[in-house]
Amino acid sequence: MVTSAVTSTPAVFSSSEDIARNLRLVSSEITETVGKIDATELAALAEHLGRSSRVFVAGAGRSGLVLRMTAMRLMHLGLTVHVAGDTTTPAIDASDLLIVASGSGTTSGVVKAAETASRIGARIGVFTTNASSPLAKLADAVVVVPAAQKTDHGSTVSRQYAGSLFEQALFVATEALFASLWDNDASPAEELWLRHANLE
């Protein structure tokens, strides 16, 4: 007789006190980290955005998902934006800007994308925790996010898992970048909304 193995699922439980405590933890870590980002670094990236024909974004994992959200917001402003790896993404050229994100600054696929863009002469904007990383060395504009790297499990910088704080702060930083560009664009929200996807 063949018996199938039964895998038990561990019980998942969190009290309202647990949730409230972790809401405070996440909120305070984001606030502290974002407060340490150098606004002049973000302004330098904004300047490159204004001088570029098209914008490309590239990132792996959760950082890549944040940059996809950034691409959407930049598209709402009327910029021509592409996500590296999508089937309709064209070749990058010297008049373009590549925005990449990697906490460690060593993520192989992201570094390779930046190396390709660099060889072609495109400008490169980098979000990373490591200003001396291979990725940062390729950049025309570097925004340092002072968060723990995802493999730094013993970090005193964050009590959150893996690269969560970097990804959260990356989202806030890119939203601030978008909001600043929108301030200077002065287009009404209704005009931006006309560009929102209607094939959903």
PyRosetta script that sets phi, psi and omega in degrees:
from pyrosetta import init, pose_from_sequence

init()
pose = pose_from_sequence("MVTSAVTSTPAVFSSSEDIARNLRLVSSEITETVGKIDATELAALAEHLGRSSRVFVAGAGRSGLVLRMTAMRLMHLGLTVHVAGDTTTPAIDASDLLIVASGSGTTSGVVKAAETASRIGARIGVFTTNASSPLAKLADAVVVVPAAQKTDHGSTVSRQYAGSLFEQALFVATEALFASLWDNDASPAEELWLRHANLE")
pose.set_psi(1, 133.6)
pose.set_omega(1, 179.1)
pose.set_phi(2, -99.7)
pose.set_psi(2, 126.7)
pose.set_omega(2, 177.5)
pose.set_phi(3, -112.5)
pose.set_psi(3, 139.6)
pose.set_omega(3, 178.7)
pose.set_phi(4, -87.2)
pose.set_psi(4, 142.3)
pose.set_omega(4, 179.0)
pose.set_phi(5, -72.5)
pose.set_psi(5, 136.2)
pose.set_omega(5, 178.9)
pose.set_phi(6, -101.2)
pose.set_psi(6, 121.1)
pose.set_omega(6, 178.3)
pose.set_phi(7, -99.3)
pose.set_psi(7, 120.9)
pose.set_omega(7, 179.5)
pose.set_phi(8, -86.0)
pose.set_psi(8, 141.5)
pose.set_omega(8, 177.5)
pose.set_phi(9, -92.7)
pose.set_psi(9, 126.8)
pose.set_omega(9, -179.3)
pose.set_phi(10, -64.2)
pose.set_psi(10, 144.9)
pose.set_omega(10, 178.5)
pose.set_phi(11, -67.2)
pose.set_psi(11, 136.7)
pose.set_omega(11, 178.3)
pose.set_phi(12, -110.5)
pose.set_psi(12, 125.0)
pose.set_omega(12, -176.5)
pose.set_phi(13, -147.7)
pose.set_psi(13, 135.6)
pose.set_omega(13, 171.5)
pose.set_phi(14, -143.2)
pose.set_psi(14, 132.5)
pose.set_omega(14, 177.7)
pose.set_phi(15, -81.7)
pose.set_psi(15, 165.8)
pose.set_omega(15, 176.8)
pose.set_phi(16, -62.9)
pose.set_psi(16, -30.2)
pose.set_omega(16, 177.3)
pose.set_phi(17, -67.2)
pose.set_psi(17, -40.0)
pose.set_omega(17, 176.7)
pose.set_phi(18, -59.9)
pose.set_psi(18, -47.5)
pose.set_omega(18, -178.1)
pose.set_phi(19, -62.3)
pose.set_psi(19, -46.2)
pose.set_omega(19, -178.8)
pose.set_phi(20, -62.2)
pose.set_psi(20, -41.3)
pose.set_omega(20, 179.3)
pose.set_phi(21, -62.6)
pose.set_psi(21, -43.2)
pose.set_omega(21, -177.7)
pose.set_phi(22, -76.1)
pose.set_psi(22, -27.3)
pose.set_omega(22, 170.8)
pose.set_phi(23, -61.4)
pose.set_psi(23, -43.4)
pose.set_omega(23, 178.4)
pose.set_phi(24, -65.6)
pose.set_psi(24, -41.0)
pose.set_omega(24, -179.6)
pose.set_phi(25, -61.3)
pose.set_psi(25, -52.4)
pose.set_omega(25, -177.5)
pose.set_phi(26, -62.3)
pose.set_psi(26, -45.4)
pose.set_omega(26, -179.3)
pose.set_phi(27, -60.7)
pose.set_psi(27, -45.1)
pose.set_omega(27, -177.5)
pose.set_phi(28, -68.6)
pose.set_psi(28, -37.7)
pose.set_omega(28, 179.1)
pose.set_phi(29, -66.6)
pose.set_psi(29, -41.3)
pose.set_omega(29, 178.3)
pose.set_phi(30, -63.3)
pose.set_psi(30, -47.4)
pose.set_omega(30, -178.4)
pose.set_phi(31, -59.2)
pose.set_psi(31, -45.4)
pose.set_omega(31, -178.9)
pose.set_phi(32, -65.3)
pose.set_psi(32, -43.0)
pose.set_omega(32, -176.8)
pose.set_phi(33, -69.5)
pose.set_psi(33, -46.7)
pose.set_omega(33, 179.9)
pose.set_phi(34, -62.4)
pose.set_psi(34, -34.0)
pose.set_omega(34, 178.4)
pose.set_phi(35, -64.5)
pose.set_psi(35, -18.4)
pose.set_omega(35, -179.9)
pose.set_phi(36, -96.7)
pose.set_psi(36, -4.1)
pose.set_omega(36, 177.0)
pose.set_phi(37, -72.5)
pose.set_psi(37, 134.2)
pose.set_omega(37, -178.8)
pose.set_phi(38, -76.9)
pose.set_psi(38, 113.6)
pose.set_omega(38, -177.8)
pose.set_phi(39, -61.8)
pose.set_psi(39, -28.2)
pose.set_omega(39, 179.7)
pose.set_phi(40, -68.7)
pose.set_psi(40, -28.9)
pose.set_omega(40, 176.1)
pose.set_phi(41, -67.8)
pose.set_psi(41, -42.3)
pose.set_omega(41, 176.9)
pose.set_phi(42, -66.3)
pose.set_psi(42, -37.0)
pose.set_omega(42, 178.7)
pose.set_phi(43, -65.0)
pose.set_psi(43, -36.4)
pose.set_omega(43, 177.6)
pose.set_phi(44, -65.0)
pose.set_psi(44, -39.3)
pose.set_omega(44, 176.7)
pose.set_phi(45, -65.3)
pose.set_psi(45, -40.4)
pose.set_omega(45, 177.9)
pose.set_phi(46, -60.5)
pose.set_psi(46, -37.5)
pose.set_omega(46, 178.4)
pose.set_phi(47, -63.4)
pose.set_psi(47, -41.7)
pose.set_omega(47, 177.4)
pose.set_phi(48, -64.4)
pose.set_psi(48, -36.7)
pose.set_omega(48, 177.1)
pose.set_phi(49, -60.2)
pose.set_psi(49, -40.5)
pose.set_omega(49, -178.5)
pose.set_phi(50, -70.6)
pose.set_psi(50, -18.8)
pose.set_omega(50, -177.0)
pose.set_phi(51, -103.1)
pose.set_psi(51, 6.3)
pose.set_omega(51, -172.9)
pose.set_phi(52, -108.8)
pose.set_psi(52, 141.6)
pose.set_omega(52, 177.8)
pose.set_phi(53, -68.0)
pose.set_psi(53, -44.6)
pose.set_omega(53, -179.0)
pose.set_phi(54, -139.0)
pose.set_psi(54, 160.1)
pose.set_omega(54, 178.8)
pose.set_phi(55, -121.1)
pose.set_psi(55, 132.9)
pose.set_omega(55, 174.4)
pose.set_phi(56, -117.7)
pose.set_psi(56, 144.5)
pose.set_omega(56, 175.2)
pose.set_phi(57, -124.4)
pose.set_psi(57, 145.6)
pose.set_omega(57, 179.5)
pose.set_phi(58, -147.7)
pose.set_psi(58, 131.0)
pose.set_omega(58, 176.6)
pose.set_phi(59, -165.1)
pose.set_psi(59, 157.8)
pose.set_omega(59, 179.9)
pose.set_phi(60, -104.7)
pose.set_psi(60, 154.0)
pose.set_omega(60, 173.6)
pose.set_phi(61, 56.7)
pose.set_psi(61, -137.7)
pose.set_omega(61, -175.8)
pose.set_phi(62, -68.5)
pose.set_psi(62, -33.5)
pose.set_omega(62, 175.6)
pose.set_phi(63, -61.8)
pose.set_psi(63, -39.7)
pose.set_omega(63, 177.5)
pose.set_phi(64, -63.3)
pose.set_psi(64, -37.2)
pose.set_omega(64, 177.5)
pose.set_phi(65, -64.8)
pose.set_psi(65, -40.1)
pose.set_omega(65, 177.0)
pose.set_phi(66, -61.8)
pose.set_psi(66, -42.6)
pose.set_omega(66, -180.0)
pose.set_phi(67, -67.8)
pose.set_psi(67, -28.5)
pose.set_omega(67, 173.2)
pose.set_phi(68, -64.2)
pose.set_psi(68, -39.4)
pose.set_omega(68, 176.3)
pose.set_phi(69, -64.7)
pose.set_psi(69, -39.6)
pose.set_omega(69, 177.2)
pose.set_phi(70, -62.4)
pose.set_psi(70, -43.1)
pose.set_omega(70, 178.6)
pose.set_phi(71, -58.2)
pose.set_psi(71, -40.5)
pose.set_omega(71, 179.3)
pose.set_phi(72, -62.3)
pose.set_psi(72, -45.6)
pose.set_omega(72, -179.3)
pose.set_phi(73, -64.8)
pose.set_psi(73, -41.4)
pose.set_omega(73, 178.9)
pose.set_phi(74, -64.9)
pose.set_psi(74, -36.2)
pose.set_omega(74, 175.2)
pose.set_phi(75, -62.9)
pose.set_psi(75, -39.4)
pose.set_omega(75, 178.2)
pose.set_phi(76, -60.0)
pose.set_psi(76, -30.2)
pose.set_omega(76, 177.6)
pose.set_phi(77, -76.6)
pose.set_psi(77, -9.8)
pose.set_omega(77, 179.2)
pose.set_phi(78, 102.0)
pose.set_psi(78, 4.2)
pose.set_omega(78, 177.0)
pose.set_phi(79, -75.5)
pose.set_psi(79, 153.4)
pose.set_omega(79, 173.3)
pose.set_phi(80, -88.2)
pose.set_psi(80, 114.8)
pose.set_omega(80, -171.5)
pose.set_phi(81, -128.3)
pose.set_psi(81, 139.8)
pose.set_omega(81, 178.2)
pose.set_phi(82, -131.5)
pose.set_psi(82, 147.6)
pose.set_omega(82, 176.1)
pose.set_phi(83, -103.2)
pose.set_psi(83, 120.6)
pose.set_omega(83, 179.6)
pose.set_phi(84, -57.0)
pose.set_psi(84, 134.4)
pose.set_omega(84, 178.7)
pose.set_phi(85, 98.9)
pose.set_psi(85, -19.0)
pose.set_omega(85, 176.0)
pose.set_phi(86, -69.9)
pose.set_psi(86, 150.4)
pose.set_omega(86, -172.8)
pose.set_phi(87, -67.2)
pose.set_psi(87, -23.2)
pose.set_omega(87, -178.7)
pose.set_phi(88, -101.1)
pose.set_psi(88, 7.9)
pose.set_omega(88, -179.3)
pose.set_phi(89, -73.7)
pose.set_psi(89, 124.9)
pose.set_omega(89, -179.0)
pose.set_phi(90, -80.8)
pose.set_psi(90, 179.7)
pose.set_omega(90, 176.1)
pose.set_phi(91, -70.9)
pose.set_psi(91, 141.2)
pose.set_omega(91, 175.1)
pose.set_phi(92, -80.2)
pose.set_psi(92, 150.0)
pose.set_omega(92, 175.7)
pose.set_phi(93, -135.9)
pose.set_psi(93, -176.1)
pose.set_omega(93, -170.2)
pose.set_phi(94, -67.8)
pose.set_psi(94, -16.3)
pose.set_omega(94, -179.8)
pose.set_phi(95, -91.0)
pose.set_psi(95, 2.2)
pose.set_omega(95, -173.3)
pose.set_phi(96, -102.5)
pose.set_psi(96, 168.6)
pose.set_omega(96, 175.7)
pose.set_phi(97, -121.3)
pose.set_psi(97, 131.5)
pose.set_omega(97, 172.7)
pose.set_phi(98, -106.1)
pose.set_psi(98, 124.3)
pose.set_omega(98, 174.7)
pose.set_phi(99, -106.9)
pose.set_psi(99, 125.4)
pose.set_omega(99, -178.5)
pose.set_phi(100, -128.8)
pose.set_psi(100, 159.1)
pose.set_omega(100, 178.6)
pose.set_phi(101, -141.4)
pose.set_psi(101, 132.2)
pose.set_omega(101, 174.0)
pose.set_phi(102, -157.8)
pose.set_psi(102, 120.7)
pose.set_omega(102, 179.9)
pose.set_phi(103, -55.7)
pose.set_psi(103, -48.8)
pose.set_omega(103, -178.7)
pose.set_phi(104, -76.2)
pose.set_psi(104, -27.2)
pose.set_omega(104, -174.5)
pose.set_phi(105, 77.0)
pose.set_psi(105, 15.0)
pose.set_omega(105, -178.3)
pose.set_phi(106, -127.3)
pose.set_psi(106, 3.2)
pose.set_omega(106, -179.1)
pose.set_phi(107, -57.2)
pose.set_psi(107, 119.2)
pose.set_omega(107, -166.5)
pose.set_phi(108, -58.3)
pose.set_psi(108, -47.4)
pose.set_omega(108, -178.2)
pose.set_phi(109, -64.8)
pose.set_psi(109, -35.6)
pose.set_omega(109, -179.5)
pose.set_phi(110, -72.3)
pose.set_psi(110, -42.6)
pose.set_omega(110, 177.4)
pose.set_phi(111, -62.8)
pose.set_psi(111, -40.4)
pose.set_omega(111, 179.4)
pose.set_phi(112, -63.0)
pose.set_psi(112, -41.7)
pose.set_omega(112, 177.4)
pose.set_phi(113, -61.0)
pose.set_psi(113, -42.2)
pose.set_omega(113, 179.7)
pose.set_phi(114, -66.9)
pose.set_psi(114, -38.1)
pose.set_omega(114, 177.8)
pose.set_phi(115, -63.5)
pose.set_psi(115, -41.0)
pose.set_omega(115, 177.9)
pose.set_phi(116, -62.8)
pose.set_psi(116, -47.0)
pose.set_omega(116, 179.6)
pose.set_phi(117, -62.0)
pose.set_psi(117, -39.2)
pose.set_omega(117, 179.8)
pose.set_phi(118, -64.1)
pose.set_psi(118, -43.6)
pose.set_omega(118, 179.5)
pose.set_phi(119, -60.9)
pose.set_psi(119, -34.6)
pose.set_omega(119, -177.4)
pose.set_phi(120, -79.9)
pose.set_psi(120, -19.6)
pose.set_omega(120, 179.4)
pose.set_phi(121, 100.5)
pose.set_psi(121, 7.7)
pose.set_omega(121, 177.1)
pose.set_phi(122, -71.8)
pose.set_psi(122, 153.8)
pose.set_omega(122, 174.9)
pose.set_phi(123, -79.1)
pose.set_psi(123, 152.8)
pose.set_omega(123, -175.4)
pose.set_phi(124, -131.9)
pose.set_psi(124, 127.4)
pose.set_omega(124, 173.4)
pose.set_phi(125, -111.8)
pose.set_psi(125, 132.6)
pose.set_omega(125, -172.8)
pose.set_phi(126, -124.8)
pose.set_psi(126, 133.9)
pose.set_omega(126, 167.4)
pose.set_phi(127, -108.6)
pose.set_psi(127, 125.8)
pose.set_omega(127, -178.1)
pose.set_phi(128, -158.8)
pose.set_psi(128, 164.6)
pose.set_omega(128, 171.9)
pose.set_phi(129, -90.6)
pose.set_psi(129, -13.8)
pose.set_omega(129, -169.3)
pose.set_phi(130, -118.6)
pose.set_psi(130, 99.3)
pose.set_omega(130, -176.2)
pose.set_phi(131, -69.1)
pose.set_psi(131, -13.9)
pose.set_omega(131, 179.6)
pose.set_phi(132, -106.8)
pose.set_psi(132, 13.8)
pose.set_omega(132, -177.3)
pose.set_phi(133, -74.9)
pose.set_psi(133, 162.3)
pose.set_omega(133, 176.0)
pose.set_phi(134, -55.6)
pose.set_psi(134, -37.5)
pose.set_omega(134, -179.8)
pose.set_phi(135, -66.3)
pose.set_psi(135, -45.6)
pose.set_omega(135, -179.7)
pose.set_phi(136, -61.9)
pose.set_psi(136, -34.8)
pose.set_omega(136, -178.9)
pose.set_phi(137, -67.6)
pose.set_psi(137, -19.1)
pose.set_omega(137, 178.4)
pose.set_phi(138, -88.1)
pose.set_psi(138, -8.3)
pose.set_omega(138, -166.7)
pose.set_phi(139, -86.2)
pose.set_psi(139, 149.8)
pose.set_omega(139, 167.9)
pose.set_phi(140, -90.6)
pose.set_psi(140, -25.6)
pose.set_omega(140, 176.7)
pose.set_phi(141, -141.7)
pose.set_psi(141, 126.3)
pose.set_omega(141, 179.9)
pose.set_phi(142, -118.0)
pose.set_psi(142, 128.7)
pose.set_omega(142, 172.8)
pose.set_phi(143, -111.7)
pose.set_psi(143, 112.7)
pose.set_omega(143, -178.9)
pose.set_phi(144, -88.0)
pose.set_psi(144, 123.9)
pose.set_omega(144, 176.4)
pose.set_phi(145, -105.0)
pose.set_psi(145, 109.6)
pose.set_omega(145, -172.8)
pose.set_phi(146, -78.3)
pose.set_psi(146, 67.1)
pose.set_omega(146, -179.5)
pose.set_phi(147, -119.5)
pose.set_psi(147, 166.5)
pose.set_omega(147, 177.1)
pose.set_phi(148, -70.9)
pose.set_psi(148, 148.0)
pose.set_omega(148, 173.2)
pose.set_phi(149, -78.8)
pose.set_psi(149, 157.9)
pose.set_omega(149, -172.1)
pose.set_phi(150, -66.0)
pose.set_psi(150, -22.1)
pose.set_omega(150, 179.4)
pose.set_phi(151, -94.8)
pose.set_psi(151, 0.6)
pose.set_omega(151, -178.1)
pose.set_phi(152, -89.8)
pose.set_psi(152, 74.1)
pose.set_omega(152, -173.3)
pose.set_phi(153, -72.2)
pose.set_psi(153, -18.4)
pose.set_omega(153, 179.4)
pose.set_phi(154, -100.8)
pose.set_psi(154, 18.7)
pose.set_omega(154, -173.9)
pose.set_phi(155, -66.1)
pose.set_psi(155, 143.1)
pose.set_omega(155, 172.4)
pose.set_phi(156, -92.7)
pose.set_psi(156, -4.4)
pose.set_omega(156, -179.5)
pose.set_phi(157, -72.1)
pose.set_psi(157, -36.8)
pose.set_omega(157, -176.4)
pose.set_phi(158, -145.4)
pose.set_psi(158, 143.1)
pose.set_omega(158, 174.3)
pose.set_phi(159, -95.4)
pose.set_psi(159, -0.1)
pose.set_omega(159, 179.8)
pose.set_phi(160, -83.0)
pose.set_psi(160, 163.8)
pose.set_omega(160, -176.8)
pose.set_phi(161, -75.1)
pose.set_psi(161, 141.2)
pose.set_omega(161, 171.0)
pose.set_phi(162, 47.5)
pose.set_psi(162, -131.0)
pose.set_omega(162, -175.1)
pose.set_phi(163, -95.1)
pose.set_psi(163, 22.0)
pose.set_omega(163, -174.1)
pose.set_phi(164, -54.0)
pose.set_psi(164, -45.9)
pose.set_omega(164, -176.1)
pose.set_phi(165, -65.4)
pose.set_psi(165, -38.9)
pose.set_omega(165, 177.4)
pose.set_phi(166, -60.8)
pose.set_psi(166, -46.2)
pose.set_omega(166, -177.3)
pose.set_phi(167, -66.6)
pose.set_psi(167, -38.8)
pose.set_omega(167, 178.2)
pose.set_phi(168, -65.8)
pose.set_psi(168, -46.0)
pose.set_omega(168, -179.8)
pose.set_phi(169, -67.5)
pose.set_psi(169, -34.4)
pose.set_omega(169, 175.8)
pose.set_phi(170, -59.7)
pose.set_psi(170, -44.6)
pose.set_omega(170, 178.8)
pose.set_phi(171, -60.2)
pose.set_psi(171, -47.3)
pose.set_omega(171, -178.7)
pose.set_phi(172, -64.0)
pose.set_psi(172, -41.3)
pose.set_omega(172, -179.5)
pose.set_phi(173, -63.5)
pose.set_psi(173, -42.9)
pose.set_omega(173, -179.5)
pose.set_phi(174, -71.6)
pose.set_psi(174, -31.1)
pose.set_omega(174, 174.8)
pose.set_phi(175, -67.2)
pose.set_psi(175, -39.5)
pose.set_omega(175, 176.9)
pose.set_phi(176, -65.2)
pose.set_psi(176, -37.7)
pose.set_omega(176, 176.8)
pose.set_phi(177, -62.1)
pose.set_psi(177, -47.8)
pose.set_omega(177, 178.2)
pose.set_phi(178, -59.6)
pose.set_psi(178, -47.1)
pose.set_omega(178, -177.1)
pose.set_phi(179, -61.5)
pose.set_psi(179, -37.2)
pose.set_omega(179, 179.4)
pose.set_phi(180, -68.9)
pose.set_psi(180, -41.7)
pose.set_omega(180, 176.5)
pose.set_phi(181, -63.4)
pose.set_psi(181, -39.3)
pose.set_omega(181, 180.0)
pose.set_phi(182, -67.2)
pose.set_psi(182, -38.3)
pose.set_omega(182, 176.9)
pose.set_phi(183, -53.9)
pose.set_psi(183, -43.4)
pose.set_omega(183, -176.1)
pose.set_phi(184, -83.0)
pose.set_psi(184, -20.9)
pose.set_omega(184, 176.6)
pose.set_phi(185, -77.2)
pose.set_psi(185, -38.8)
pose.set_omega(185, 175.4)
pose.set_phi(186, 65.5)
pose.set_psi(186, 14.7)
pose.set_omega(186, 175.4)
pose.set_phi(187, -72.2)
pose.set_psi(187, 140.8)
pose.set_omega(187, 178.1)
pose.set_phi(188, -67.7)
pose.set_psi(188, 153.8)
pose.set_omega(188, -179.0)
pose.set_phi(189, -57.5)
pose.set_psi(189, -33.4)
pose.set_omega(189, -179.4)
pose.set_phi(190, -62.9)
pose.set_psi(190, -33.8)
pose.set_omega(190, 178.6)
pose.set_phi(191, -71.1)
pose.set_psi(191, -41.7)
pose.set_omega(191, 176.8)
pose.set_phi(192, -62.0)
pose.set_psi(192, -38.4)
pose.set_omega(192, -176.5)
pose.set_phi(193, -64.8)
pose.set_psi(193, -26.5)
pose.set_omega(193, 177.9)
pose.set_phi(194, -61.7)
pose.set_psi(194, -22.8)
pose.set_omega(194, 179.2)
pose.set_phi(195, -88.5)
pose.set_psi(195, -6.4)
pose.set_omega(195, -178.0)
pose.set_phi(196, -67.0)
pose.set_psi(196, 145.0)
pose.set_omega(196, -177.6)
pose.set_phi(197, -55.4)
pose.set_psi(197, 133.7)
pose.set_omega(197, 176.0)
pose.set_phi(198, -115.9)
pose.set_psi(198, 7.5)
pose.set_omega(198, 172.7)
pose.set_phi(199, -109.3)
pose.set_psi(199, 73.0)
pose.set_omega(199, -175.9)
pose.set_phi(200, -116.3)
pose.dump_pdb("model.pdb")
